[in-house]
Structure formats: C-alpha cells, structure tokens
Amino acid sequence: MTDLKILLLTPPMTQLNTPYPATAYLTGFLRMHHYAVEQRDPAIELILALLSKHGLSEIKAELEANFEGLSEEDVPYEVSYFLENYFAYANTVEPCLRFLQGKDPSLAIRLCSRKYVPEGIGFDALHQMEELEGGEHLFYAFGNLGTQDKAKYLASLFIAGLAKVINEGIDPRFELSRYGERLAASNPVFDDLHDSIEGQETFVDDALKEITLRYLKETGANVLGITLPFPGNVYAGLKIAQTAKAFNPEIKVILGGGYVNTELRSLKDPRVFQYVDYISVDDGERPLLNLLEHLKGERPESELLRTYVLKNGLIEFINSKKTHDIPHRDVGTPTYDGLPLDKYLSICELPNPMHRIWSDGRWNKITLAHGCYWNKCSFCDVSLDYIARYDEAQADIILARMEALIAETGQTGFHFVDEAAPPKILLALAQKIIEKGLTITWWGNVRFEKTFTPKVAQILAASGCIAVSGGLEVASDRLLKLMNKGVTVSQVARVTQAFTDAGVLVHAYLMYGFPSQTQSETIDALENVRQLFKMGCIQSGYWHRFAATVHSPVGKNPEMFNIQIAPQEDIWFASNDLDFYDPVQCDHDALGKGLNKALYNYMQGIGLDEDVRIWFEDKVPRPKVNPNFIESALRQA
Ligand code: SF4
C-alpha cells in the first residue's frame, strides 16, 4: 500500500456530550506526520439517527413486527407505553434533542411545565423521589439553579426512556452510554461476542452499518483505526470492523484503546482476527506510526511495536525494541476536525453536581502528562504503561495546545483527563493562564495532597478551575495506608476545604469492600464523609465497590492483603476483574445500599446532623469516630 487513507472511529456507545479524545489525539499526531487522516464519531450519529422523528417511526414499525400477535402481558411495559404514546414521542423527540444540543433554550419552560413530553418511561426514579418528598425533589436536587438545568434533567430522562424502549423491544445490548458491555467485560472467552456479531442483526445493527458504509464511501479509507476505550464499545467496534471487511476485504483494520490495554493482554483466540488485522496495546502514537510505515512497505513487520498479528493461525505479539514511545511533549495538538461538535447532547441524568459537569456541556479534553506521578496505589493498574510511565510536558507546551484547541473549536472549557494531574504542572499552567489574561474554564482529577495549600487552590481557581475530583477512597487511615494512597483523612479534609474556600467544587471518589475492611470501618468511613459534607469540604461523591484487577498490586500479590484469588479460567479473550476470598467476612452489598442512600441525601444537604446508622436497613455498629474529628483536623491547618 502506498497511498494510505486512514479513518479513525470511536464506536458506540460512550458519552454523548463530548467526543472521546483518542481519535482527536491520533488525528492531530498523524497529520503532523503528514498522513491523510479523517475521524468520525458513529456513537453520536447513531443516537441522532435512532432518536429522530424518522428513526422513531422505524422503531415503531420494528416493535409492531417484533410483538405482533403477543398477548398484552407478554409485551414489555416500555414497548406498550411507547406505542400508545407514539405521536407524543415522535412530535417531541427532535425539539428535545435540539434543546439538549443547546440550540433552543426557550423550550426549557415547556419542558418544566411537566406536560410537554410523556413521562411514562425513564422517569421512575424521579417519580419515586417526588412521592417521598411531596413533589419537592426537583427543587432539592437543583436548588435554585433554574429552569434550564431542570429542563435538561427532564429532557435527559425522556431520552433515557427512549433508550429503554430500544433495549426492551429491539436490542437488549443497547444502552445510552454502553453497548453490549457484558459480552466484553472480563470475559475469558470470545464465544459470546463472536455469536453476537455473527447472529441475527437488529435494527440498531442496521443503522450502525449504514453509518459505517457512509463513512467508508465518503473517505475512501483503506486503513481503519478503531479505538475501544471501554467494554461497552467492543461489540459495536467489531461490528464496524465486520462491515468494513465485507465492504472492502483489502482494508486494514487496527484496534487499540483503554479496553485493549487492560483486558486483552492475554489474547489467544484467533477468531478475533476474522474482523481485524492488527491490535496494538498501550500508547497508540508510536505503534501506529510503525504500523503505517510497515503498510507502506517502509518498515519490516518484525519492527512493529506492542502489536498483535495473526501468523499461521496463531496470535503473535511483536514488540521490537528498535523504536521508543513518543515523549508527551512531541505528541502534538489534538484536533476535533471531522467531528460534529454542534451535535453533542448536554445530558444530565443524575442530580449529582460532579456528574452534571461530567456529562453536561462540551469540554476540550487534554492531558498534562502521560501516566501517574504517584503510581503507588495498590488497587490501581500500576503495572500498566498508562499509569506507570510518567512523562510530563512543560506548561507552555500544554498552553499552546489549549490555545490551538480554542482557536479550532471556539470553546474555552477544558477537562484535564489525567488520572491524577501533577500539581507542579497545574500550578505553572495556572500562572501562565493568569499572566496571559486568558478566559479558560477547567476541571480534572487530582490527588488530595499537601501541595494544594489554600494559596495554591486560590491560584488554580483564579485560572478558571471550577471543580476537582480526587480519591478519598476508603476514608479510613488504616486502609488508606494499606492501599498506599499516600493521604490521610485529616489531610484530605484540609485540602478539600482549601479548594472549597476558593470556590472550586470538590468531588470525592469513595470506595468500600477493600480487603480486610470490616463493617465497623465502613460505618466509620461514612461518619468521616458525613462530617466532610457537614463542614462544607466536599459537595459531591460516589461510592465504588472495590474490585481486584489483574494488573494491580492487590491482584498480583494477594497474600500481602491477606486474600485468596479464585482460580481463573484459561484466558482466551479478556481478563481484568478477579474473584477473591477475604477471610474478614462482611456483607458489603448490604452496606453499599446504605452508603449510597446516605451520600445521595448528603449531596442535597439532607441528614447531615443525623446518626449515620439511619441509612442502613439492618443494625450496624455505632461509629467510633469522634463527632468533631474533621472540625479538629481543619483547626490544625
Ligand atoms: S489511583 Fe490515581 S493516584 Fe493512585 S496510582 Fe492510580 S492514578 Fe495514581
């Protein structure tokens, strides 16, 4: 191949509010190296095709055919409600999408009237909360944020309801932010995905095929790069590859992305290569460059970097040492050229303040560094390149990239997508933004470490920082030490207060079910969290259930955490989460319900003076934490 035409795609489904950044990075990088590259986003296009007036008329016809002749009780509620209210859905779907695209703000008043869209599907949680709170839920959830936010929430529930109709009546793999996720996540065998890809195609498959063929025709691509960031992209990614191979058997298909990097490191099933030609792991820039040179006949196959190929029916991993990864300072500026920036949807499905920032509004995504400068947490993938290889770029390089993105997109909002943004670079960048008098709005993940003094937090806020998220994890000093997090609860209190005082919203990642965590420690953790909310240190949070993963210190050295990993099946396809036995017995599932209930209420300022035990259905121990623990920690600042 001499004349390479490259097409990069992010398969459905990911976030709907903004493009996933991988193709933007690679397009910018490859164009810098003079390749002809186009990028497209089939995820947003698929949603807009399905949820259009025409799409709904086809969904209606498909549902009527699928459920023809069945008795009423055999038709899912979502399907019968949709069919009964079809005209209301068909008449409001496009105005709602335009509203969520920010193109028709005046619709907000009609949406808030609660008489505009049908509320039969997707609104259950809201209706339940309204019943409990006497119709006051929207008021509590959004405070005085106003009509636009409430309307976005209602329109998002409406869209989520339509996704449920598709899920129940047409394609059970389909969800709004993931597609066929269960087929791919930690699945040791390829059979489920293979059967699904080769099985009966649904209306959603047909729509995706149409979009893929349109892209292939308009770009004339002979190389197709598909990024698979999550398990919920894999099914659609392989369907796209299948369509491309059927359309043009000569096309070269390459897979990469976060899912591949974490889950496909023990890949053995050759059937995956029915759909693809190359699979590369870890950072994509150099492997892709080597591969494209190989396709042009300028580099032997033996010089590929971290790339799986199929040879004589067996998978081979080629990892030449002749070339090295591209330093972060040289990866170039991402470009969004080719992506329909005016079509993304500001979805707001949960009245969680951080979730709103995450899913509402369009953000230019950029990384300050490659990897994590801490790289020590025992639950994290610290053995993998995306965490372990730390490589930063200077603040002025980052700022130049940001200015180029603003010039291209006209948008000044940035999400720093580092796993943990390095404080030194953040501060230097903030000072440069202030010096230049730029208007930028930004947010990102940090470690709650001592460097973030009140003064530093003020500088970051002055440069446009509106929110930070960070790990408080198990909120217990014994367990934070065991997980090598490098922070204490008192330190987190002081750092988060510094951010809050500077006017920055703080979201805490919380965790429960860590090895050896007792019931009493979980209750104490919630007491710490209650006090942090009460003292105004944090405004948002999310409890994650601990999972032992293959690439983490816990997964690699379970004996150090006094747990036993369950014997694994022979891995032919994906592997990530590990089952384990913990001799410290604790019903984490039951505790999880109470933790989530408490947090949901704390985020709305409810129950902050109540005993934490009220949130649990079963009896739990009294917290042992001093009721003034966080207040005293703040006084020591
Ligand atoms: S959990 Fe965060 S801070 Fe810890 S090693 Fe992973 S990326 Fe770094």
Boltz pocket constraint, residues with backbone or C-beta under 6 A from the ligand:
constraints:
  - pocket:
      binder: B
      contacts: [[A, 372], [A, 373], [A, 374], [A, 375], [A, 376], [A, 377], [A, 380], [A, 381], [A, 382], [A, 387], [A, 419], [A, 420], [A, 447], [A, 471]]
      max_distance: 6.0
